[in-house]
């Protein structure tokens, strides 16, 4: 299989001129206050007296042909949110500069964060180059207003642009509340960021094409299954298949999920599980109720757990299962950090 797996910190991901792109038809930005607060509390917990040495952010599945430009297959919500937080911190530094609080040093700190984590000037063309590009519904707002820290419009935005706007404001308010408008606030904030980017890490799985991306999903799920059931399976065996719980050709039984959302949810890791090939053929594009009964007798503990824990299947259930899979993954792909 043409993929590799490695644990990488946020600093490692954003270094050396690498760029990340959310494919045009990937789902829109969907995080809201609950997710922002969960991440923020996890970050603050790292700096508590008895805090953990690092925080695991789950999988980041990337597709790249040259190891310079990466399409984000899974993980765009977390990458986008980290970018919002970084931009909010830069806006905080900008306000300190305007207030004349350690102005020159804070201006330099802001510029350093900009070039390290948001974008830089191409040394050949001298054109600005963003490290992150979002999908077709979100990129204009991100590149036009957020990345250059322009005043944010309040009207004429789609739902996901509004979420981006609110997320930026939410993080800015929380950063301001923690570090305040004081001469050493900028230094303290950047000191936290400089430590944080080495303590946030992903399991990064890089593939070369879309077909390999599905092989990567099989690999992830088989590794999680091995961790949970303590059984080993032949990943390449044709007797096992990758099952889309929300099916690829959903019929009337799935009309409770809007068609436009189905496209975005279909290929999320939380919507996929392992299933014996003969069972997969039997259930086809059936309703969740019919699939659930089939899952109950699967050999895979992961799949039986879907039937046991979820009485319905929709976007919220897919999100919940994806978060649960990420927690299990932290035990599969461990990183040891020294004190």
N, C-alpha and C positions, 0 to 999 in steps of 0.2 A: 504494500500500500504506500502511495506517495504522500506521506505526511510525516511530520515529526512533532514530538511533544516535549515541552520544557516548561519549567516554572520560571516566570519572569516578573520582576518588580515593575512598578509603574515607571520608574526612571529608565529602566532598560528598554521598555516599550517605546518611549517617546524620543529616545536618543538617536544620534547618527543620521539625521535627515529622513527618517522613516515617516511615511504618511499612511493614514487610515481613512477608508471610504465606506460609508454605509451604502450598499447598492440601492439604486433608485426605487425599487419596489419592496424593499424591506419595510417592516412596520414603522409607523411614526413614533416619535418620542411619547412615552406613556407614563413615566414616573410622576408621582405626586408627593404630597407632604409626608405621608407615611414612610415611603421609601427614602426620601431625602433625610428624614429624621433618623431612620434606622442607620443609614450610612454615617451621618454626622455623629451619632452616639457611639458607633463602633470606632470612629476616628478618635474622638475624645477619650474613649476607653484605653486606647494605646498609650496615652500620655498620663493616665492616672498612676498613682503610686504603685499599685499592684497590677498594672496593665499587662496585657499580653505583648510579646515581642513583635508580633506581626498580625496582619488581618488578611484572611483569604477571601478573594473576590470571585471565586468560581472559575468557570471555563471562559476562555476567549477563543472562538474558532475563527481562523483567518484563512483567506484564500489569496495566494500570491504566486506569480510566475517568476518574479525576479528578486524576492526578499527585500524589496525597497518600498513597493506600493502594495498595500494590503486591503482587500475587501473584508469587511466584518460580517461574517456569516451569523455569528451568535455572540452577544455581549455588547451590542451597541448602546443599550440603555445605561449600563455602568460606565462605559467609556464617555458617553455624552455627559452624564452627570458629573463625572470627575472634571471634565472640561468646564462645565458650568461653575463648579466650585472654584476652580483655578481662576476663571475670569472674574468671579465675584471678589476673590482676594485681590486681584489686580485693580479692580475698581475701588476697593478699600484703600490700597496704597495710593491711588490717584487722588483720592480725597485728602489724604494726609499731605500730599504734595501741595495741593491747592490751599490747604490750611497753613502751609509754611512749617509743618512739623517734620524736622529732619528731611527737608524737601529734596535735596540733591541725592542723598543716599536712597530715599524711597523711590525716587524716579529711576535710579539704576536698578533697584530691586525689581520694580515692575518690568523694566525692559528685559531683565534676565529671565523672569518667569515667562514672559511673552515668547522669547526666542527658544526657551527650553521645552515648553509644553503647549503652546498655542500655534505659533507660526514663526517664520523667519523670512529673510530676504534671500532669494535665490542668488548665489554668487555669480552666476553667468548672466542671467537676464535682468537681475536687480528688481524682479517683480516679487511682491509678497506671496508667500506660499504657506497655505494653512496645513497643519498637521492632521486635522480632522475635517472631513466633509460628510455632511448628513444626507438623508434621502431626498427625493424630489419635492416633498412637502415641507421640509424643515431647513434645507441648506441655505436658501436665500436669506431667511431670517438670521440664521447663525452667522453667515459670512458678512451680511450687510450691517447688522446691528450688534450682535454679541461679540464676535471676535475683535472688531475694532473699538469696542466699548462706546458705541454711539448711543445717544438717547433712544430709549425703547418706545416704540409706538404702542398705544393701548387699543386702537381700533383696527379693523381690517385684517385681523389675524385669524388663522384657522385654529382649531382646538389644540393641536400639538404645539403650535407656535406659542399659544398662550401658556401652555405648560412649561415650555422653555423659558419664557419670560418670567413666570412665577418662580421657577426653580432658581434662576439667577438672582432674583430679588431675595428669595428665602435664604440662600447661602450668604449673600452680602449682609443681610441683617444679623445673621448668627455670627459671622466673623466680626462684624462691628461690635456686637455685644460682648464678645469674648476678649477682644484686644483693645477696644476703645480708641478714642481720638486722643492719643498721647504720644509724646516724642519717641518712645521706644516701642510703640505698638507695631510698627512696620517690621522692625528687627525681630520681634518675638514671633510675628506671624510667619515670616519667611524662614525662621529657624524651625518652626513646626513643619512647614512644607518640606524643607530640606531633609528632615528626618522621615516624614511621612512617605515620600515617594520611594524610599527604600524599604518600607514596611508594609506597603500594600502590594499584594502579588496575585497573579492569575496563573492558572494552568493554561498555557497557550498551545493550541493545536493548529498547526499550519498545514494546509493542503494546497495542491497545485491546480486542481480543477473541481468543478461541481460534483462530478461522479465520486471523486475521492472524499468530498465533504460528507456524503452519505456513508462511505466506508468508515470515516472518523466517528460519525454518530454511533455506528455499530460498535466500534472499538470502545467508546466511552461507556455505553450501556453494558457491554460485556464486562468491562472492568468493574463497574459498580455492582453488577450482579455477582461477580466473583467475590467482592468484598462483603456483600450482605449474606450470600448463601454458602460461602466457602466452597464453591464448586467451580470447576474450570470447564469451559466450553470451547469448541473449535470455532473461532470467530468466522472463518471462511466457509463453514459448512453450509450447503444448500438446504439442509433440513430446518434451518432457522431463518427467520426473515425480520425485516424492520417494519413494524406496524405503526401506521398513523392512526391514532385514536379518533380524532376528527379526520375522516377519510379524504383522500385527494379528490374524489368525485362525490361530494356530499349531496344527498337527495333531500326530499322533503322532511325526513326524520331529523335533519340538522338545521331546519329553518329558524330555530331559536337563536342561531348565531348569524348575524348579518353577513351577507356574501362578501362585502368588502373586507370585513374582519377575518373571514375564513382564510383568505389569501395570506394574510399576515401571520395567522396562528399556525397554519398547516405545518410548516417546517421548523417550528421551534422545538428544541430538545424536550421540553416538558410535554409536548404532544406526541412523542414517540416512545415506543417500548419494544421489547423483544417478544417474539411470538413464533411458535412452531409454524413452519410454512403451510402445513395442511390445515391448521386452524385459521391462518390468515386467508387462505382460499375460501374456506367455508363461510366466513363472516363478511368478506368483501366490504361493501359500503353500507353495512347495516347500521341500525340505530345504536346509540350508546347502550341502551338497555340490553339489546341482543349481544353486543360485544362484551358487555360486563359479565354476562353469564359464561361466555366462552373463556374469558380471562381467568375466572375462578379456578379452573382446572389446568392452567398452564404449568409447565415445568419451571417457569421463571418466577422467582420470588418478587422481582420488580413488577411484573405484570399482574400477579395475584394481588399485590398491594394496591394497584389502581382500582380493582374491583372492590377491595375491602374498604378503602378510605374515601372513595368519591362516588356518591349516589347519582350525580349528574356530571356533565362535562361541558365546560364553557371557558371563556377567557380567564376568569378568576381561578378556576381549577388548574388550568394550564400554568398560570403564573405560580400558584402554590406548589405544584409538583416540581416545577423547574427550580424553585428555591430549595426544596427538599433534596433534589438531586445534587445541587451545589454543596449542600452540607455534607452529604455522603462523600462527595469528591474530595473534600478537605482531608479525609482519612486515606483516600486512595493515593493522592499525589501530595505527600507531605514535603514540607521544606523545614529544615532545622535552622533556627536562628540562634546565634549566641547572645548572651546577655550583655 
